[in-house]
Amino acid sequence: MKKKKFDSQLFRREILPTEKDYFPIVYAELLYRIDDLETQNCSCFKCMEELEKYKNTLIKIKELLILK
């Protein structure tokens, strides 16, 4: 999985690929965003698509963290 910078909603700052704890930060961010979308319970296409994307990415991150 390729690292890239992103704006964190959880930590309210930009996360860089060079961060020491990059993957645990991404994992926490994904859990936060999934919980937020599930709490909103919005059924629009955009929200449902984001939720599915985050859940799929979470599975990939879990596999990476377990293999390390």
DSSP file (Angstrom, degrees, kcal/mol; ACC not computed):
  #  RESIDUE AA STRUCTURE BP1 BP2  ACC     N-H-->O    O-->H-N    N-H-->O    O-->H-N    TCO  KAPPA ALPHA  PHI   PSI    X-CA   Y-CA   Z-CA
    1    1 A M              0   0    0      0, 0.0     2,-0.3     0, 0.0     0, 0.0   0.000 360.0 360.0 360.0 129.7    0.0    0.0    0.0
    2    2 A K        -     0   0    0      1,-0.1     2,-0.3     0, 0.0     0, 0.0  -0.582 360.0-131.1 -80.6 133.1    1.4    3.3   -1.1
    3    3 A K        +     0   0    0     -2,-0.3     2,-0.3    14,-0.1    -1,-0.1  -0.616  33.1 168.4 -80.2 139.9    1.8    6.0    1.6
    4    4 A K        -     0   0    0     -2,-0.3     2,-0.1    12,-0.1    11,-0.1  -0.989  36.5-100.5-148.4 154.9    0.5    9.5    0.8
    5    5 A K        +     0   0    0     -2,-0.3     2,-0.3     9,-0.0    11,-0.2  -0.415  43.7 170.9 -75.2 150.8   -0.2   12.6    2.8
    6    6 A F  E     -A   15   0A   0      9,-1.7     9,-3.3    -2,-0.1     2,-0.6  -0.983  38.1-104.4-153.6 159.4   -3.7   13.4    3.9
    7    7 A D  E     -A   14   0A   0     -2,-0.3     2,-0.4     7,-0.2     7,-0.2  -0.799  38.1-138.8 -89.7 120.6   -5.6   15.8    6.2
    8    8 A S        -     0   0    0      5,-2.9     4,-0.5    -2,-0.6     5,-0.5  -0.647  17.7-168.9 -83.9 130.2   -6.6   14.1    9.3
    9    9 A Q  S    S+     0   0    0     -2,-0.4    -1,-0.2     3,-0.2    20,-0.0   0.787  91.6  48.6 -80.6 -31.1  -10.1   14.8   10.7
   10   10 A L  S    S+     0   0    0      1,-0.2    -1,-0.1     3,-0.1    -2,-0.0   0.939 123.6  27.6 -74.0 -49.8   -9.2   13.1   14.0
   11   11 A F  S    S-     0   0    0      2,-0.2    -1,-0.2    14,-0.1    -2,-0.1   0.530  97.9-134.9 -93.0  -7.8   -5.9   14.7   14.7
   12   12 A R  S    S+     0   0    0     -4,-0.5     2,-0.3     1,-0.2    -3,-0.2   0.897  70.5  86.7  53.0  49.2   -6.8   18.0   12.8
   13   13 A R  S    S-     0   0    0     -5,-0.5    -5,-2.9    -7,-0.1     2,-0.4  -0.962  87.1 -81.9-159.8 170.5   -3.4   18.2   11.0
   14   14 A E  E     -A    7   0A   0     -2,-0.3     2,-0.6    -7,-0.2    -7,-0.2  -0.680  38.2-147.2 -82.3 131.5   -1.7   17.0    7.9
   15   15 A I  E     -A    6   0A   0     -9,-3.3    -9,-1.7    -2,-0.4   -11,-0.0  -0.885  13.6-153.4-101.5 124.5   -0.3   13.5    8.2
   16   16 A L    >   -     0   0    0     -2,-0.6     3,-1.8   -11,-0.2   -12,-0.1  -0.685  23.2-123.0 -98.7 150.6    2.9   13.0    6.1
   17   17 A P  T 3  S+     0   0    0      0, 0.0     5,-0.1     0, 0.0    -1,-0.1   0.696 110.1  63.9 -62.8 -17.6    4.1    9.6    4.7
   18   18 A T  T 3  S+     0   0    0      4,-0.1     4,-0.0     3,-0.1    -3,-0.0   0.472  73.5 124.7 -86.6  -1.4    7.4   10.1    6.7
   19   19 A E    X   -     0   0    0     -3,-1.8     3,-1.2     1,-0.1     4,-0.2  -0.302  65.7-131.1 -60.4 140.8    5.6   10.0   10.1
   20   20 A K  T 3  S+     0   0    0      1,-0.3     3,-0.2     2,-0.1    -1,-0.1   0.906 106.3  35.1 -59.6 -44.7    7.1    7.3   12.4
   21   21 A D  T 3> S+     0   0    0      1,-0.2     4,-2.0     2,-0.1    -1,-0.3  -0.273  77.9 141.0-105.3  44.9    3.7    5.9   13.2
   22   22 A Y  H <>  +     0   0    0     -3,-1.2     4,-2.5     1,-0.2     5,-0.2   0.928  69.2  45.2 -56.6 -54.0    2.0    6.4    9.9
   23   23 A F  H  > S+     0   0    0      1,-0.2     4,-2.6    -3,-0.2    -1,-0.2   0.893 112.6  49.4 -66.4 -40.9    0.0    3.1    9.7
   24   24 A P  H  > S+     0   0    0      0, 0.0     4,-2.4     0, 0.0    -1,-0.2   0.879 112.2  50.7 -62.3 -34.1   -1.3    3.3   13.2
   25   25 A I  H  X S+     0   0    0     -4,-2.0     4,-2.5     2,-0.2    -2,-0.2   0.926 111.0  47.7 -65.7 -44.2   -2.4    6.9   12.6
   26   26 A V  H  X S+     0   0    0     -4,-2.5     4,-2.6     2,-0.2    -1,-0.2   0.906 110.8  52.4 -62.7 -41.3   -4.1    5.8    9.4
   27   27 A Y  H  X S+     0   0    0     -4,-2.6     4,-2.2     2,-0.2    -2,-0.2   0.933 111.4  45.7 -60.1 -47.4   -5.8    3.0   11.2
   28   28 A A  H  X S+     0   0    0     -4,-2.4     4,-2.3     1,-0.2    -2,-0.2   0.900 112.2  51.8 -63.5 -40.9   -7.1    5.3   13.9
   29   29 A E  H  X S+     0   0    0     -4,-2.5     4,-2.7     2,-0.2    -2,-0.2   0.913 109.2  49.8 -62.5 -43.5   -8.3    7.8   11.3
   30   30 A L  H  X S+     0   0    0     -4,-2.6     4,-2.8     2,-0.2     5,-0.2   0.922 110.5  49.3 -62.5 -44.4  -10.2    5.1    9.4
   31   31 A L  H  X S+     0   0    0     -4,-2.2     4,-2.4     1,-0.2    -1,-0.2   0.904 112.2  49.6 -60.8 -40.9  -11.9    3.9   12.6
   32   32 A Y  H  X S+     0   0    0     -4,-2.3     4,-2.3     2,-0.2    -2,-0.2   0.930 113.3  44.8 -63.4 -46.5  -12.8    7.5   13.3
   33   33 A R  H  X S+     0   0    0     -4,-2.7     4,-2.5     2,-0.2    -2,-0.2   0.883 113.1  50.6 -68.9 -38.1  -14.2    8.2    9.9
   34   34 A I  H  X S+     0   0    0     -4,-2.8     4,-2.6    -5,-0.2     5,-0.2   0.942 112.1  47.5 -62.7 -46.9  -16.2    4.9    9.8
   35   35 A D  H  X S+     0   0    0     -4,-2.4     4,-2.3    -5,-0.2    -2,-0.2   0.904 111.4  51.4 -60.7 -41.4  -17.7    5.6   13.1
   36   36 A D  H  X S+     0   0    0     -4,-2.3     4,-2.1     2,-0.2    -1,-0.2   0.928 112.3  45.1 -62.1 -46.4  -18.6    9.1   12.0
   37   37 A L  H  X>S+     0   0    0     -4,-2.5     4,-1.5     1,-0.2     5,-0.7   0.889 113.6  49.3 -66.6 -38.9  -20.3    7.9    8.9
   38   38 A E  H  <5S+     0   0    0     -4,-2.6    -1,-0.2     1,-0.2    -2,-0.2   0.863 110.6  51.0 -68.8 -34.1  -22.2    5.2   10.7
   39   39 A T  H  <5S+     0   0    0     -4,-2.3    -2,-0.2    -5,-0.2    -1,-0.2   0.892 108.4  51.3 -67.8 -40.0  -23.3    7.6   13.3
   40   40 A Q  H  <5S-     0   0    0     -4,-2.1    -1,-0.2    -5,-0.2    -2,-0.2   0.821  90.0-159.4 -65.7 -30.6  -24.6   10.0   10.7
   41   41 A N  T  <5 +     0   0    0     -4,-1.5     2,-0.3     1,-0.2    -3,-0.1   0.847  24.4 169.0  53.2  39.7  -26.5    7.1    9.1
   42   42 A C      < -     0   0    0     -5,-0.7    -1,-0.2     1,-0.1    -2,-0.1  -0.642  27.3-162.3 -84.0 138.1  -26.8    8.9    5.8
   43   43 A S        +     0   0    0     -2,-0.3    -1,-0.1     4,-0.1    -2,-0.0   0.227  46.2 125.3-106.2  14.4  -28.0    6.8    2.9
   44   44 A C  S  > S-     0   0    0      1,-0.1     4,-2.3     4,-0.0     5,-0.2  -0.342  72.5-113.3 -70.7 158.6  -26.8    9.1    0.1
   45   45 A F  H  > S+     0   0    0      1,-0.2     4,-2.5     2,-0.2     5,-0.2   0.886 113.2  53.3 -60.8 -42.2  -24.5    7.6   -2.6
   46   46 A K  H  > S+     0   0    0      2,-0.2     4,-2.4     1,-0.2    -1,-0.2   0.931 111.6  44.1 -62.3 -47.5  -21.5    9.6   -1.6
   47   47 A C  H  > S+     0   0    0      2,-0.2     4,-2.6     1,-0.2    -1,-0.2   0.912 114.7  48.9 -65.2 -43.0  -21.6    8.7    2.1
   48   48 A M  H  X S+     0   0    0     -4,-2.3     4,-2.1     2,-0.2    -1,-0.2   0.894 111.9  49.5 -64.0 -39.3  -22.2    5.0    1.3
   49   49 A E  H  X S+     0   0    0     -4,-2.5     4,-2.3    -5,-0.2    -2,-0.2   0.913 112.1  47.7 -66.0 -43.8  -19.4    5.0   -1.2
   50   50 A E  H  X S+     0   0    0     -4,-2.4     4,-2.9     2,-0.2     5,-0.2   0.913 110.6  52.1 -63.0 -43.0  -17.0    6.6    1.3
   51   51 A L  H  X S+     0   0    0     -4,-2.6     4,-2.2     1,-0.2    -2,-0.2   0.921 111.4  46.2 -60.4 -44.9  -18.0    4.1    4.0
   52   52 A E  H  X S+     0   0    0     -4,-2.1     4,-2.3     2,-0.2    -1,-0.2   0.908 112.7  50.4 -64.1 -42.2  -17.4    1.1    1.8
   53   53 A K  H  X S+     0   0    0     -4,-2.3     4,-2.3     1,-0.2    -2,-0.2   0.922 111.4  48.3 -62.5 -44.8  -14.0    2.6    0.7
   54   54 A Y  H  X S+     0   0    0     -4,-2.9     4,-2.3     1,-0.2    -1,-0.2   0.894 111.0  50.4 -64.3 -40.0  -12.9    3.2    4.3
   55   55 A K  H  X S+     0   0    0     -4,-2.2     4,-1.6    -5,-0.2    -1,-0.2   0.903 111.5  48.0 -65.9 -40.8  -14.0   -0.3    5.4
   56   56 A N  H  X S+     0   0    0     -4,-2.3     4,-1.6     1,-0.2    -2,-0.2   0.902 112.6  48.5 -65.6 -40.6  -12.0   -1.9    2.5
   57   57 A T  H  X S+     0   0    0     -4,-2.3     4,-2.5     1,-0.2    -2,-0.2   0.876 106.5  57.6 -66.3 -37.0   -9.0    0.2    3.3
   58   58 A L  H  X S+     0   0    0     -4,-2.3     4,-2.5     1,-0.2    -1,-0.2   0.894 104.3  52.0 -60.3 -40.6   -9.3   -0.8    7.0
   59   59 A I  H  X S+     0   0    0     -4,-1.6     4,-1.9     2,-0.2    -1,-0.2   0.916 110.6  48.1 -61.6 -43.6   -9.0   -4.5    6.0
   60   60 A K  H  X S+     0   0    0     -4,-1.6     4,-2.0     1,-0.2    -2,-0.2   0.901 111.7  49.4 -64.7 -41.3   -5.8   -3.8    4.0
   61   61 A I  H  X S+     0   0    0     -4,-2.5     4,-2.6     2,-0.2     5,-0.2   0.900 108.2  54.0 -65.7 -41.1   -4.3   -1.8    6.8
   62   62 A K  H  X S+     0   0    0     -4,-2.5     4,-2.2     1,-0.2    -1,-0.2   0.919 108.5  49.6 -58.2 -44.1   -5.1   -4.6    9.3
   63   63 A E  H  X S+     0   0    0     -4,-1.9     4,-1.9     1,-0.2    -1,-0.2   0.901 111.3  49.4 -63.0 -40.7   -3.3   -7.1    7.1
   64   64 A L  H  X S+     0   0    0     -4,-2.0     4,-1.1     1,-0.2    -2,-0.2   0.918 112.2  47.2 -63.9 -43.7   -0.3   -4.7    6.9
   65   65 A L  H  < S+     0   0    0     -4,-2.6    -2,-0.2     1,-0.2    -1,-0.2   0.846 111.9  50.1 -69.4 -33.5   -0.1   -4.2   10.6
   66   66 A I  H  < S+     0   0    0     -4,-2.2    -1,-0.2    -5,-0.2    -2,-0.2   0.877 109.5  51.4 -71.0 -37.5   -0.4   -7.9   11.4
   67   67 A L  H  <        0   0    0     -4,-1.9    -1,-0.2     1,-0.2    -2,-0.2   0.710 360.0 360.0 -74.4 -19.4    2.3   -8.8    8.9
   68   68 A K     <        0   0    0     -4,-1.1    -1,-0.2    -5,-0.1    -2,-0.1   0.499 360.0 360.0 -73.1 360.0    4.8   -6.4   10.4
